[in-house]
Amino acid sequence: MISVLSVGHSNIGWDEFSYALDQFNVGCIIDVRSSPWSRWQHFCKTELRGRLNRVGVSYVHLGDVLGGRPRSGPTDYATRRGTAAFTTGIKTVLEIAARCTPALLCAERDPLHCHRFLLISRHLNELPNVGVWHIRHDGTLEGHSQAEDRLLALHGMSGDLLASREEQVAEAYTRQERRLG
């Protein structure tokens, strides 16, 4: 099984961030921010690449094909999943994951509020032999299905007896995408 992690940097300090990468054996950061800069200098693309290289972690920027706000192409996630650029980006993620443990990087602390969960991880999790986990700021890993359980609860959808889990999850994704729109 191929593993892909995700992490949101938020306002975390460099030492805590780098410790989390080491703790979960991250070998490559795949930056999926459309604009790879931050008010925290250590998360700006050039500085981040240098710091990661010094601790033995590779850096790849795929925000142009997997970013939440593309410069061109659709912003609607369902439509984006069908584009050649998205397919190419996913293929690159899987090629990296075959060699080391990658972590998809974006800014949002909680994956439920980020396109790395709603767009990328959702797609990866549906692929055979791919597992997705989210590094939480409390130092734990949350499986993608556990995050989906939180998404259902967030939208008050857990326990609907008239719809399957798959239908409920699909509707919860739709609601969350509209909310974050």
C-alpha positions in Angstrom: 0.0 0.0 0.0 1.2 3.5 -0.9 0.9 6.1 1.9 0.3 9.8 1.4 0.2 12.2 4.3 -1.2 15.8 4.4 -0.2 18.7 6.7 -1.3 22.3 7.1 1.4 24.6 8.3 -0.9 27.3 9.8 1.2 29.4 12.2 3.3 26.5 13.5 7.0 27.2 14.3 9.7 25.6 12.2 11.0 23.3 14.9 7.6 21.8 15.6 6.9 21.4 11.9 10.2 19.7 11.2 9.7 17.5 14.2 6.4 16.3 12.8 8.0 15.5 9.4 10.6 13.5 11.2 8.1 11.7 13.5 6.1 10.5 10.5 9.2 9.8 8.3 8.2 12.3 5.6 10.7 12.2 2.7 9.1 14.8 0.4 6.9 17.8 0.9 4.5 18.3 -2.0 3.5 21.9 -1.8 -0.1 22.2 -3.2 -0.5 25.9 -2.4 -1.5 27.9 -5.5 0.7 30.7 -4.1 3.6 29.2 -2.1 4.2 32.1 0.2 3.3 32.8 3.8 3.6 35.7 6.3 5.8 33.1 8.2 9.0 33.3 6.3 10.0 29.7 6.9 6.9 28.6 4.8 7.7 30.7 1.8 8.8 28.6 -1.2 12.5 29.4 -1.4 13.1 29.4 2.4 11.0 26.3 2.9 12.9 24.4 0.1 16.3 25.3 1.7 15.2 24.3 5.2 13.7 21.1 4.1 16.8 20.2 2.1 18.9 20.8 5.2 16.9 18.2 7.2 16.9 15.7 4.3 13.4 16.3 3.0 12.8 16.9 -0.7 10.5 19.7 -1.9 8.2 19.7 -5.0 5.7 22.4 -5.8 2.6 21.2 -7.6 0.3 24.2 -6.8 0.1 24.9 -10.5 -1.8 21.6 -11.1 -3.2 20.7 -7.7 -3.6 24.1 -6.1 -7.0 25.2 -4.7 -7.0 28.3 -6.7 -5.6 27.6 -10.2 -4.4 30.4 -12.4 -6.4 28.8 -15.3 -9.0 26.1 -15.5 -12.1 25.4 -13.4 -12.2 26.1 -9.6 -15.1 23.7 -9.2 -13.5 20.6 -7.6 -15.7 18.0 -9.4 -14.7 19.6 -12.8 -11.1 19.9 -11.8 -10.8 16.2 -11.0 -11.5 15.5 -14.7 -8.8 17.8 -16.1 -5.5 16.6 -17.6 -3.6 18.9 -15.3 -5.1 17.3 -12.2 -4.5 13.8 -13.6 -0.9 14.7 -14.2 -0.5 16.1 -10.7 -2.0 12.9 -9.1 0.3 10.8 -11.2 3.3 12.8 -9.9 2.1 12.4 -6.3 1.8 8.6 -6.8 5.3 8.4 -8.4 6.8 10.2 -5.4 4.8 8.0 -3.0 6.3 4.9 -4.6 9.8 6.1 -3.5 9.2 7.8 -0.1 6.4 9.0 2.2 5.2 12.4 0.9 3.1 15.0 2.7 0.8 17.3 0.8 1.4 20.8 2.2 -1.1 23.6 2.4 -1.8 26.4 4.9 -5.0 25.4 6.7 -4.6 23.8 10.1 -7.7 21.5 9.8 -7.8 19.4 6.6 -11.6 19.8 6.5 -11.1 23.4 5.6 -8.7 22.8 2.8 -8.6 21.7 -0.8 -5.9 19.1 0.1 -8.7 17.2 1.8 -11.7 18.1 -0.4 -10.0 17.8 -3.7 -6.7 15.9 -3.6 -7.0 13.5 -0.6 -10.5 12.6 -1.5 -9.4 11.5 -4.9 -6.3 9.6 -3.6 -8.3 7.8 -1.0 -10.6 6.4 -3.6 -7.7 4.8 -5.5 -6.9 1.1 -4.8 -3.8 0.5 -2.6 -3.5 4.2 -1.5 -3.9 5.3 2.1 -4.2 8.9 3.1 -3.5 10.3 6.6 -3.6 13.8 7.9 -1.0 15.1 10.3 -2.9 17.0 13.0 -1.4 19.8 15.1 -1.7 17.7 18.2 0.9 15.4 16.8 -1.5 12.6 15.8 -2.4 11.0 12.5 -6.0 11.0 11.4 -7.0 8.5 8.7 -9.0 10.0 5.8 -12.1 8.0 6.7 -11.9 9.4 10.3 -11.7 12.9 8.8 -14.8 12.1 6.7 -16.6 11.0 9.9 -15.8 14.5 11.3 -17.1 16.0 8.1 -20.3 14.2 8.4 -20.7 15.3 12.0 -19.8 18.9 11.0 -22.8 18.9 8.7 -25.1 17.0 11.0 -25.3 14.1 8.7 -24.2 11.1 10.7 -26.9 8.5 11.4 -29.1 9.2 8.4 -30.9 5.9 8.0 -32.3 6.7 4.5 -28.9 7.2 2.8 -25.8 5.1 2.5 -22.5 6.3 4.0 -21.2 6.9 0.5 -24.2 9.1 -0.3 -23.9 11.0 3.0 -20.1 11.5 2.5 -20.7 12.8 -1.1 -23.3 15.3 0.1 -21.1 16.4 3.0 -18.2 17.1 0.6 -20.6 19.1 -1.6 -21.8 21.1 1.4 -18.2 21.8 2.6 -17.1 22.8 -0.9 -19.9 25.3 -1.1 -19.1 26.6 2.4 -15.5 27.2 1.5 -16.3 28.2 -2.1 
